[in-house]
Amino acid sequence: SKMPKNYQTLAADKKTQQWNKIPQAWRLPDEISHDANATNVMDIPRTCGLLNETECSITSDHDATALLGQLKAGVWTVEQVTVAFCKRAAIAQQLTNCLTEIFFDAAIERAKNLDREYHDAGSGGEMALPPLFGLPVSLKDSFRVRGYDTSTGLGCYVGEPAGENSALAALLIDLGAVLYCKTNLPQSIMTGDSDNNIFGRTLNPRNKFLTAGGSTGGEGALLALRGSILGVGTDIGGSIRVPSVCNGVYGFRPSVGLVPHGGVRDLNPPGTDGVRSTAGPMATSLRDCSLFLKSILQADTWKYDSTSISVPWIDLKPKNKLRIGVALNDGVYTPSPPVRRGLKQAVDLLRDNNDIEIVPVNLPDVKLHYQDFVSYMTLSGSDKKHYYEQFARTSEPVIPSLQATGFLSLPGTTLKGFFDLNARRAEAAKTYLELFRNNDLDVILMPPAPHTAVPLDSWSTITYTGLWNYLDYPAIVIPVDQVRDIDAADDLSNAKFGPDDEKLYSLYTGPEQYKGAPVCIQVVGYRHKDEALVKAAAVLDSIINKI
């Protein structure tokens, strides 16, 4: 085999390739794209002059549900909508470096074909259009899309285009969606910063000094800038929910297997089946997360993916009264002042509603479960060799955020150790079922993390999200506010769970450094009761965000 190139050469080639896929007319003037003083770039897509009024309206004023209504009614052509999102994604890429593979041309070609189908079927009648007809959908880089790389930001996989689509890409195409780009993620897909040696780092569009989150950080930034309104990520410890927190978007981690996951590049050593990754939507509204789940569950997912779990969508009626278990913290890390305020604000609004009953709960043994979660993530102990070997092929260094997790230095476990992990998890599953049953809970409401987006390379723990991967419970992140001037830093004595807690708590220095950082809540449902969770979360969202 020919010698692999050095990662720097590969990165330079990729960057050139990306730039050439952005049409001249869609390129921002240098003074905008290289403005060193711009910390927050949220307004630039609207003000830069590259989008005309219609394109601005298509991309700014609708969620996916509304946009689909307009597409099916023929208000806009699929081509108009696709061009608008391709163009806005190109702008987002120039501002935050959120994209990996760009296939705008193929997307526009597909859009024209869908328009022809629409036209031929006679736009006047009630024709059966597929559920996601003409909707542009962005995908995390790890989903294989035929004809494009699935490098996941690793040099050794650059220049190996996928021979076939991942199960989800194939299903989305069959559902009528238009795929147009893939988005950035961290080297190893295991950290809270979407940074790698091939594509570089994705920036947070609200504050470039804070992380865009990981591992689905490219989607987070792209959605925040509305270069997409529906994207798909994967989550094995918080990789959908963490970037949703950092970018103030809705993110849904479904139960494992409900959304087809076959053909996603997973960097764990094959066969180490501990905690499984799950695919799910990131969006600008909760009803779009629901739309995504419904469209998937109503399709025959088993035909696309041998690991798929066929849970039907049953059009549950929303319950008249909801019982919400509220966990103020996870007993391991103390939430920072803005996170506490956001949760309190939400709970106060819910408490004022006669149809909601609030039940305080404590989450049992999170620290122990998190330790076991980490053991599951590093089962083979050869993970280290496994990763280092992939990095070494193109001489690429380990990124800072991966070094900081310590994952690469953890010992593996024996087969007996693996059985013990499984036995303890089976016990935990019983305990948490009792928590739900004894309190007659519909959902649990809690923070999605002990902090908001934090400075680059300092997101170090995922206890608040990883617990639910360990137990495989569905969970949704809902944005509720942002850091405000009233969110003063307070005394370290508020961190009540020991030295590690104090250290993490000290990251919050006050509203100056955290300007614009979104504040979110997390709503958790019972395993495989994903539809019930989505329905309950929609009720909470409507009360808290007055939607």
C-alpha positions as CSV (number, residue, x, y, z in Angstrom):
1,S,0.0,0.0,0.0
2,K,1.2,3.5,-0.7
3,M,2.6,5.5,2.3
4,P,-0.2,7.6,3.8
5,K,0.4,11.3,3.6
6,N,1.2,13.4,6.6
7,Y,-1.9,14.8,8.3
8,Q,-0.9,18.4,7.6
9,T,-0.9,17.7,3.8
10,L,-4.2,16.0,4.1
11,A,-5.7,18.9,6.1
12,A,-4.5,21.4,3.6
13,D,-6.0,19.4,0.7
14,K,-9.3,19.1,2.6
15,K,-9.5,22.8,3.3
16,T,-8.9,23.6,-0.4
17,Q,-11.5,21.1,-1.4
18,Q,-14.0,22.7,1.0
19,W,-13.3,26.2,-0.2
20,N,-13.7,25.2,-3.8
21,K,-17.2,23.8,-3.0
22,I,-18.3,27.3,-1.8
23,P,-19.4,29.3,-4.9
24,Q,-17.6,32.6,-5.4
25,A,-20.9,34.5,-5.0
26,W,-21.4,32.9,-1.5
27,R,-18.1,33.9,-0.1
28,L,-18.0,36.5,2.7
29,P,-15.8,39.6,2.3
30,D,-12.6,39.2,4.2
31,E,-13.4,42.0,6.6
32,I,-16.4,40.0,7.8
33,S,-15.0,36.5,7.8
34,H,-11.7,37.6,9.4
35,D,-13.0,40.2,11.8
36,A,-10.8,39.6,14.9
37,N,-13.1,41.7,17.1
38,A,-16.3,39.8,16.3
39,T,-17.0,37.5,19.3
40,N,-20.7,36.9,18.4
41,V,-21.5,36.3,14.8
42,M,-25.2,35.3,15.2
43,D,-26.5,38.3,13.1
44,I,-24.1,38.0,10.2
45,P,-26.1,35.6,8.0
46,R,-28.9,38.1,8.0
47,T,-26.8,41.3,7.6
48,C,-24.0,40.2,5.3
49,G,-26.0,40.8,2.1
50,L,-25.4,37.4,0.6
51,L,-29.0,36.1,1.3
52,N,-31.9,37.8,-0.6
53,E,-35.1,38.5,1.2
54,T,-36.8,35.2,0.3
55,E,-33.7,33.2,1.3
56,C,-33.6,35.1,4.6
57,S,-37.2,34.3,5.3
58,I,-37.0,30.6,4.3
59,T,-34.0,30.1,6.6
60,S,-34.9,32.5,9.5
61,D,-38.6,32.4,10.0
62,H,-39.6,28.7,9.9
63,D,-38.9,25.5,11.8
64,A,-38.9,22.2,9.8
65,T,-42.6,21.5,10.5
66,A,-43.6,24.9,9.1
67,L,-41.2,24.7,6.1
68,L,-42.6,21.2,5.2
69,G,-46.0,22.7,5.1
70,Q,-44.8,25.4,2.7
71,L,-43.0,22.9,0.5
72,K,-46.0,20.6,0.3
73,A,-48.3,23.5,-0.5
74,G,-45.9,24.6,-3.3
75,V,-45.2,28.0,-1.8
76,W,-41.5,27.5,-2.6
77,T,-39.8,25.0,-4.8
78,V,-37.5,22.4,-3.2
79,E,-34.7,24.1,-5.2
80,Q,-35.3,27.5,-3.6
81,V,-35.3,26.0,-0.2
82,T,-32.2,23.9,-0.8
83,V,-30.2,26.7,-2.3
84,A,-31.2,29.0,0.6
85,F,-29.9,26.5,3.2
86,C,-26.8,25.6,1.2
87,K,-26.0,29.3,1.0
88,R,-26.6,29.9,4.7
89,A,-24.6,26.8,5.6
90,A,-21.7,28.2,3.5
91,I,-21.9,31.4,5.5
92,A,-22.0,29.5,8.8
93,Q,-18.9,27.5,7.6
94,Q,-17.0,30.7,6.9
95,L,-17.9,32.1,10.4
96,T,-17.5,29.0,12.6
97,N,-15.8,26.2,10.6
98,C,-18.7,23.8,11.3
99,L,-18.8,21.7,8.1
100,T,-16.7,18.7,6.9
101,E,-18.1,17.3,3.7
102,I,-19.9,19.7,1.4
103,F,-22.2,18.4,-1.4
104,F,-24.3,21.4,-2.3
105,D,-24.2,20.6,-6.0
106,A,-25.6,17.1,-5.6
107,A,-28.3,18.5,-3.2
108,I,-29.5,21.1,-5.7
109,E,-29.6,18.4,-8.4
110,R,-31.8,16.3,-6.1
111,A,-34.0,19.3,-5.3
112,K,-34.6,19.8,-9.1
113,N,-35.6,16.1,-9.4
114,L,-38.0,16.4,-6.5
115,D,-39.5,19.5,-8.0
116,R,-40.1,17.6,-11.3
117,E,-41.8,14.8,-9.4
118,Y,-44.0,17.3,-7.6
119,H,-44.9,18.9,-10.9
120,D,-45.5,15.7,-12.7
121,A,-47.8,14.4,-10.0
122,G,-50.0,17.5,-10.5
123,S,-49.5,20.0,-7.7
124,G,-53.2,20.7,-7.5
125,G,-54.4,17.4,-6.2
126,E,-53.9,15.7,-2.8
127,M,-50.8,13.7,-3.8
128,A,-49.0,11.5,-1.4
129,L,-45.7,13.3,-0.8
130,P,-43.1,11.5,1.5
131,P,-43.2,12.9,5.1
132,L,-39.9,14.9,4.8
133,F,-40.5,16.0,1.2
134,G,-37.8,18.5,0.1
135,L,-36.5,19.1,3.6
136,P,-32.8,19.8,3.8
137,V,-31.2,17.8,6.6
138,S,-27.6,18.0,7.8
139,L,-25.7,15.1,9.3
140,K,-22.8,14.6,11.7
141,D,-19.7,13.5,9.8
142,S,-19.7,10.0,11.2
143,F,-22.8,9.1,9.1
144,R,-21.7,7.5,5.9
145,V,-23.0,9.2,2.8
146,R,-22.3,7.5,-0.5
147,G,-19.5,9.2,-2.5
148,Y,-18.1,11.2,0.4
149,D,-15.5,10.6,3.0
150,T,-16.4,9.6,6.6
151,S,-13.0,10.7,8.0
152,T,-14.5,11.8,11.3
153,G,-11.6,14.3,11.3
154,L,-8.9,11.6,11.2
155,G,-6.2,11.8,8.6
156,C,-6.1,8.0,8.1
157,Y,-9.6,7.9,6.7
158,V,-9.4,10.9,4.4
159,G,-9.8,10.1,0.7
160,E,-11.9,6.9,1.3
161,P,-15.3,7.8,0.0
162,A,-18.2,5.7,1.3
163,G,-19.4,3.0,-1.0
164,E,-22.9,3.1,0.4
165,N,-25.2,5.2,2.6
166,S,-25.5,4.6,6.3
167,A,-28.9,3.2,7.3
168,L,-30.2,6.6,8.4
169,A,-29.0,8.5,5.3
170,A,-30.7,5.9,3.1
171,L,-33.9,6.2,5.1
172,L,-33.9,10.0,5.1
173,I,-33.5,10.0,1.3
174,D,-36.5,7.5,1.0
175,L,-38.5,9.9,3.3
176,G,-37.9,12.7,0.8
177,A,-35.1,14.6,2.6
178,V,-32.3,16.5,0.9
179,L,-28.8,15.8,2.3
180,Y,-26.4,18.7,1.6
181,C,-23.5,18.7,4.1
182,K,-21.9,16.9,7.0
183,T,-20.6,18.5,10.2
184,N,-17.6,18.7,12.4
185,L,-16.7,16.6,15.5
186,P,-13.7,16.0,17.7
187,Q,-10.8,13.6,17.0
188,S,-12.1,10.3,18.5
189,I,-15.7,11.6,18.7
190,M,-15.3,11.5,22.5
191,T,-14.8,15.0,23.8
192,G,-16.8,18.2,24.5
193,D,-14.8,20.2,21.9
194,S,-15.4,19.7,18.2
195,D,-11.7,20.0,17.2
196,N,-9.5,17.7,15.0
197,N,-6.3,17.8,13.0
198,I,-8.0,17.7,9.6
199,F,-10.8,20.3,9.7
200,G,-9.7,22.2,12.8
201,R,-12.0,23.6,15.5
202,T,-15.6,24.6,15.3
203,L,-16.3,27.9,17.0
204,N,-19.4,28.8,19.1
205,P,-21.3,31.5,17.1
206,R,-22.5,33.3,20.2
207,N,-19.1,33.5,21.8
208,K,-16.0,32.3,20.1
209,F,-14.1,32.0,23.4
210,L,-16.5,29.3,24.6
211,T,-16.8,25.7,23.2
212,A,-19.3,24.8,20.6
213,G,-19.6,21.5,22.4
214,G,-19.0,17.9,21.3
215,S,-19.1,15.6,19.9
216,T,-21.8,16.9,17.6
217,G,-20.5,20.5,17.8
218,G,-20.6,21.2,14.0
219,E,-24.3,20.6,14.0
220,G,-24.8,22.8,17.1
221,A,-23.1,25.8,15.4
222,L,-24.8,25.2,12.1
223,L,-28.2,25.1,13.7
224,A,-27.6,28.1,15.9
225,L,-26.8,30.1,12.7
226,R,-29.7,28.4,10.9
227,G,-27.6,27.0,8.1
228,S,-29.8,24.0,9.0
229,I,-33.0,23.6,10.9
230,L,-32.9,19.9,11.3
231,G,-29.6,17.9,11.9
232,V,-28.8,14.5,13.1
233,G,-26.1,13.7,15.7
234,T,-25.1,10.7,17.8
235,D,-24.9,10.4,21.6
236,I,-23.0,7.9,23.7
237,G,-22.4,10.1,26.7
238,G,-24.0,13.5,25.8
239,S,-22.8,14.1,22.2
240,I,-26.2,15.4,21.1
241,R,-27.1,17.2,24.4
242,V,-23.8,18.9,25.1
243,P,-23.6,20.9,21.8
244,S,-27.4,21.6,22.2
245,V,-26.5,23.2,25.6
246,C,-23.6,25.1,24.1
247,N,-25.5,26.5,21.1
248,G,-29.0,26.9,22.6
249,V,-30.8,24.4,20.4
250,Y,-33.2,21.5,21.0
251,G,-31.4,18.1,21.1
252,F,-33.0,14.7,21.6
253,R,-31.2,11.5,22.6
254,P,-33.6,8.7,21.8
255,S,-33.4,5.2,23.3
256,V,-30.8,3.1,21.6
257,G,-31.9,1.4,18.4
258,L,-35.0,3.4,17.7
259,V,-33.3,5.5,15.0
260,P,-31.2,3.4,12.6
261,H,-27.5,3.6,13.5
262,G,-25.9,1.2,11.1
263,G,-23.1,2.5,8.9
264,V,-22.0,5.2,11.4
265,R,-18.2,5.2,11.9
266,D,-17.7,4.3,15.6
267,L,-14.2,4.5,16.8
268,N,-14.6,2.1,19.7
269,P,-12.8,-1.2,19.2
270,P,-15.5,-3.4,17.4
271,G,-17.5,-5.7,19.7
272,T,-16.9,-3.8,22.9
273,D,-20.6,-3.7,23.6
274,G,-21.0,-1.7,26.8
275,V,-22.8,1.6,26.4
276,R,-24.2,2.0,22.9
277,S,-24.4,5.1,20.8
278,T,-27.8,6.4,19.6
279,A,-28.7,8.7,16.8
280,G,-31.1,11.6,17.2
281,P,-32.2,15.0,16.0
282,M,-31.0,18.5,16.8
283,A,-33.4,21.2,15.8
284,T,-34.8,24.7,16.5
285,S,-38.1,23.6,17.9
286,L,-39.3,20.7,20.0
287,R,-42.0,19.8,17.5
288,D,-39.3,19.2,15.0
289,C,-37.7,16.6,17.3
290,S,-41.1,15.0,17.4
291,L,-41.5,15.2,13.7
292,F,-38.2,13.5,13.2
293,L,-39.0,10.7,15.6
294,K,-42.5,10.2,14.2
295,S,-41.3,10.1,10.6
296,I,-38.6,7.5,11.5
297,L,-40.7,5.3,13.7
298,Q,-43.5,5.2,11.1
299,A,-41.1,3.9,8.5
300,D,-39.9,0.3,8.4
301,T,-36.6,0.9,10.2
302,W,-35.9,-2.9,10.4
303,K,-35.5,-3.0,6.6
304,Y,-32.6,-0.5,6.9
305,D,-30.7,-1.7,10.0
306,S,-30.2,-5.1,11.5
307,T,-29.8,-3.6,15.0
308,S,-33.0,-1.5,14.8
309,I,-35.6,-1.8,17.6
310,S,-39.1,-1.5,16.2
311,V,-41.0,0.6,18.6
312,P,-44.2,1.9,16.9
313,W,-45.4,5.5,17.0
314,I,-48.9,5.3,18.5
315,D,-50.1,8.9,18.4
316,L,-50.3,9.1,22.2
317,K,-52.8,11.7,23.5
318,P,-51.0,14.1,25.8
319,K,-51.8,13.5,29.4
320,N,-54.1,16.0,31.2
321,K,-51.9,16.0,34.3
322,L,-48.1,15.5,34.5
323,R,-46.0,14.5,37.5
324,I,-42.5,15.9,37.1
325,G,-39.6,14.7,39.2
326,V,-37.2,17.6,39.8
327,A,-33.5,16.8,40.5
328,L,-31.7,20.0,41.4
329,N,-28.3,18.3,41.0
330,D,-26.8,14.9,40.4
331,G,-25.0,14.6,43.7
332,V,-21.6,14.8,42.0
333,Y,-21.3,18.3,40.6
334,T,-23.0,21.5,41.8
335,P,-24.7,23.5,39.0
336,S,-23.3,27.0,38.4
337,P,-25.4,30.1,39.2
338,P,-26.9,30.6,35.7
339,V,-27.8,26.9,35.5
340,R,-29.5,27.0,38.9
341,R,-31.4,30.1,38.0
342,G,-32.6,28.6,34.7
343,L,-33.9,25.5,36.4
344,K,-35.6,27.5,39.2
345,Q,-37.2,29.8,36.6
346,A,-38.6,26.7,34.8
347,V,-39.8,25.0,37.9
348,D,-41.5,28.2,39.2
349,L,-43.4,28.5,35.9
350,L,-44.4,24.8,36.0
351,R,-45.5,25.1,39.7
352,D,-47.9,27.9,38.8
353,N,-49.7,25.5,36.4
354,N,-52.5,23.4,37.8
355,D,-51.9,20.5,35.5
356,I,-48.4,20.0,36.7
357,E,-47.3,18.4,39.9
358,I,-43.7,18.9,41.0
359,V,-42.0,16.0,43.0
360,P,-38.5,16.6,44.4
361,V,-36.2,13.6,43.7
362,N,-32.7,12.6,44.3
363,L,-30.8,10.7,41.7
364,P,-29.3,7.6,43.4
365,D,-25.5,6.7,43.2
366,V,-24.6,8.8,40.2
367,K,-20.9,8.9,41.1
368,L,-20.7,5.1,41.1
369,H,-22.8,4.7,37.9
370,Y,-20.5,7.3,36.2
371,Q,-17.4,5.4,37.2
372,D,-19.0,2.3,35.6
373,F,-20.0,4.3,32.6
374,V,-16.3,5.3,32.1
375,S,-15.2,1.7,32.5
376,Y,-17.7,0.7,29.8
377,M,-16.2,3.4,27.6
378,T,-12.7,2.0,28.0
379,L,-13.5,-1.7,28.2
380,S,-10.7,-3.2,26.2
381,G,-7.8,-1.2,27.6
382,S,-6.5,-1.5,24.1
383,D,-8.6,1.5,23.2
384,K,-5.4,3.4,23.7
385,K,-3.5,1.3,21.2
386,H,-6.6,1.4,19.0
387,Y,-6.7,5.2,18.9
388,Y,-3.0,5.8,18.9
389,E,-2.5,3.4,16.0
390,Q,-5.1,5.4,13.9
391,F,-3.4,8.7,14.8
392,A,0.1,7.4,14.0
393,R,-0.8,6.4,10.5
394,T,-0.7,10.1,9.5
395,S,1.5,11.3,12.4
396,E,-1.2,13.3,13.9
397,P,-1.0,14.6,17.5
398,V,-3.7,14.0,20.2
399,I,-6.0,17.1,20.5
400,P,-6.0,18.9,23.9
401,S,-9.6,18.0,24.8
402,L,-9.0,14.3,24.3
403,Q,-5.7,14.4,26.3
404,A,-7.7,16.1,29.1
405,T,-10.4,13.4,29.3
406,G,-7.8,10.9,30.5
407,F,-9.7,8.2,28.5
408,L,-6.6,7.2,26.7
409,S,-4.7,6.3,29.8
410,L,-7.3,4.2,31.6
411,P,-6.8,0.5,32.1
412,G,-9.2,-2.0,30.5
413,T,-11.2,-4.6,32.4
414,T,-11.2,-8.4,32.5
415,L,-14.1,-10.5,31.2
416,K,-15.2,-11.1,34.8
417,G,-14.9,-7.3,35.3
418,F,-17.2,-6.9,32.3
419,F,-19.8,-9.3,33.8
420,D,-19.6,-7.4,37.1
421,L,-20.3,-4.1,35.3
422,N,-23.3,-5.7,33.6
423,A,-24.6,-7.1,37.0
424,R,-24.3,-3.6,38.6
425,R,-26.0,-2.0,35.7
426,A,-28.9,-4.4,36.0
427,E,-29.3,-3.4,39.7
428,A,-29.2,0.3,38.8
429,A,-31.9,-0.3,36.2
430,K,-34.2,-1.7,38.9
431,T,-33.4,1.2,41.2
432,Y,-34.3,3.8,38.6
433,L,-37.4,2.0,37.5
434,E,-38.5,2.2,41.2
435,L,-37.6,5.9,41.2
436,F,-40.0,6.4,38.3
437,R,-42.7,4.0,39.6
438,N,-42.7,4.9,43.4
439,N,-43.1,8.6,42.6
440,D,-45.4,7.9,39.7
441,L,-43.3,10.1,37.5
442,D,-43.9,11.0,33.8
443,V,-40.5,12.6,33.4
444,I,-37.5,13.9,35.4
445,L,-36.5,17.5,35.0
446,M,-32.9,18.4,35.7
447,P,-29.9,20.4,34.4
448,P,-28.2,18.9,31.3
449,A,-24.8,19.8,32.7
450,P,-23.5,21.5,35.8
451,H,-22.5,24.5,33.7
452,T,-23.2,26.3,30.4
453,A,-20.8,26.3,27.5
454,V,-17.3,26.7,29.0
455,P,-14.0,28.0,27.7
456,L,-12.2,26.0,25.0
457,D,-10.9,22.5,26.0
458,S,-12.3,22.7,29.6
459,W,-15.5,20.6,29.3
460,S,-14.3,17.7,31.3
461,T,-17.3,15.7,32.7
462,I,-20.6,14.3,31.5
463,T,-22.2,12.9,34.6
464,Y,-25.5,14.7,34.0
465,T,-25.9,13.3,30.5
466,G,-23.9,10.0,30.7
467,L,-26.1,8.6,33.5
468,W,-28.9,8.3,30.9
469,N,-26.7,6.7,28.3
470,Y,-25.7,4.2,31.0
471,L,-29.3,3.4,31.7
472,D,-30.5,4.0,28.1
473,Y,-33.2,6.5,29.0
474,P,-34.3,9.0,26.4
475,A,-33.6,12.7,27.2
476,I,-34.2,16.1,25.6
477,V,-32.4,19.4,26.0
478,I,-34.6,22.5,25.9
479,P,-33.1,26.0,25.8
480,V,-34.7,28.3,28.4
481,D,-32.5,31.4,28.7
482,Q,-29.0,32.8,28.5
483,V,-26.4,34.0,31.0
484,R,-27.5,37.4,32.2
485,D,-25.9,40.2,34.2
486,I,-27.6,39.0,37.3
487,D,-25.7,35.7,37.2
488,A,-22.9,36.7,39.5
489,A,-20.3,34.2,40.4
490,D,-20.7,33.1,44.1
491,D,-18.6,31.5,46.8
492,L,-16.9,28.2,46.2
493,S,-18.4,27.0,49.4
494,N,-21.6,26.5,47.3
495,A,-19.9,23.5,45.7
496,K,-20.8,20.8,48.2
497,F,-19.5,17.6,46.7
498,G,-15.7,17.8,47.3
499,P,-12.6,19.1,45.7
500,D,-13.4,17.9,42.1
501,D,-16.7,19.7,42.4
502,E,-15.0,22.9,43.6
503,K,-12.6,22.8,40.8
504,L,-15.4,22.5,38.2
505,Y,-17.5,25.1,40.0
506,S,-14.7,27.7,39.8
507,L,-14.9,27.7,36.0
508,Y,-17.8,30.1,36.3
509,T,-16.3,33.5,36.7
510,G,-19.4,35.6,36.1
511,P,-21.4,37.0,33.2
512,E,-18.5,38.9,31.5
513,Q,-16.7,35.8,30.3
514,Y,-19.9,33.8,29.7
515,K,-21.7,36.5,27.7
516,G,-24.5,35.0,25.5
517,A,-24.0,31.5,26.8
518,P,-27.4,29.6,26.5
519,V,-29.0,28.1,29.6
520,C,-30.9,24.9,29.1
521,I,-32.8,22.2,31.0
522,Q,-32.9,18.4,30.4
523,V,-36.1,16.3,30.4
524,V,-35.7,12.6,30.8
525,G,-38.2,9.8,30.1
526,Y,-38.4,6.1,30.7
527,R,-36.6,3.7,28.4
528,H,-38.4,3.1,25.1
529,K,-41.1,5.5,26.1
530,D,-39.7,8.0,23.7
531,E,-43.0,9.2,22.3
532,A,-44.4,9.8,25.8
533,L,-41.3,11.8,26.6
534,V,-41.6,14.0,23.5
535,K,-45.3,14.7,24.3
536,A,-44.5,15.6,28.0
537,A,-41.5,17.7,27.0
538,A,-43.7,19.6,24.5
539,V,-46.1,20.5,27.4
540,L,-43.2,21.7,29.5
541,D,-41.7,23.7,26.6
542,S,-45.0,25.4,25.9
543,I,-45.3,26.5,29.6
544,I,-41.6,27.5,30.1
545,N,-41.0,29.1,26.8
546,K,-44.6,30.3,26.3
547,I,-44.8,28.7,22.9
